[in-house]
Amino acid sequence: MPIPEDVTGDEIDKDVRQELQGLPKTLADDVAKNLVMVARLIDEDPEAAYGYSKVALRLASRVGAVREAAGFAAYANQKYGEALAEFRTARRMTGNVDLWPLMADCERGLGRPEKALDMAGAPEVHKLDKAGQVEMRLVAAGARRDMGQLDAAIVTLQSPELASNSVQPWTARLRYAYADALLAAGREAEAREWFAKAVEADRDGSTDASDRLAELDGVEFVDALDESEGESKRESESDAESESEDASTDDDRG
């Protein structure tokens, strides 16, 4: 797959670069460039990112960072079985426990929420940092919802992190998940309150909390383009009516 000229491979994290040092330099550079492309495209074009991850995997399948990148690319394309296999391999190679919540979410994607819940109670969770533990809580709550256990999902999300007034990188998503679970359980007033709190914390637009809040408030958004087209149509109809009236007047005069 083509690599843009501005990609040098030096953009990758220094830890990943260190992992690649065991490869011949030319090969390491090629792998690094493909990993950069995976990171660059995984949000905007996950299918292309997946393609680059496959190239990196073909070049250096014994590098943990490559297996991890392949897992992320597969996950972004909802290839949960493949992602889980890559994450497991990467974890064996690197010992990286940070992948645990993603592995559990892959189990959900494969229709095995019970397995995800088992993983939420595993010793590995205690080794996660705060962000990882919050992510694991989100996955566990999602698994409860998959099983139709709405009340249990709500309780799962109730935590010191949810109650905290400080805004962390995970705050908006945690509040959003709580609001969404409340709404699913028919607790609309509480859901509205938590969607509003999610909006306050969502500084980078990572959720659609503002749209959900507006929906609950009965606000309807009109597409500006549609509105413009509608106005043009009304003007055209008005002009046509005027021309018709003028023609009718001329006929009467005749």
Sequence and secondary structure as in RCSB ss.txt:
>XXXX:A:sequence
MPIPEDVTGDEIDKDVRQELQGLPKTLADDVAKNLVMVARLIDEDPEAAYGYSKVALRLASRVGAVREAAGFAAY
ANQKYGEALAEFRTARRMTGNVDLWPLMADCERGLGRPEKALDMAGAPEVHKLDKAGQVEMRLVAAGARRDMGQL
DAAIVTLQSPELASNSVQPWTARLRYAYADALLAAGREAEAREWFAKAVEADRDGSTDASDRLAELDGVEFVDAL
DESEGESKRESESDAESESEDASTDDDRG
>XXXX:A:secstr
    TT  STTS HHHHHHGGGS HHHHHHHHHHHHHHHHHTTT HHHHHHHHHHHHHH TT HHHHHHHHHHHH
HTT HHHHHHHHHHHHHHH  GGGHHHHHHHHHHTT HHHHHHHHTSGGGGGS HHHHHHHHHHHHHHHHHTT H
HHHHHHH SHHHH  S  TTHHHHHHHHHHHHHHTT HHHHHHHHHHHHHH SS  S HHHHHHHHTT     HH
HHHHHHHHHHHHHHHHHHHHHHHHHHHH 
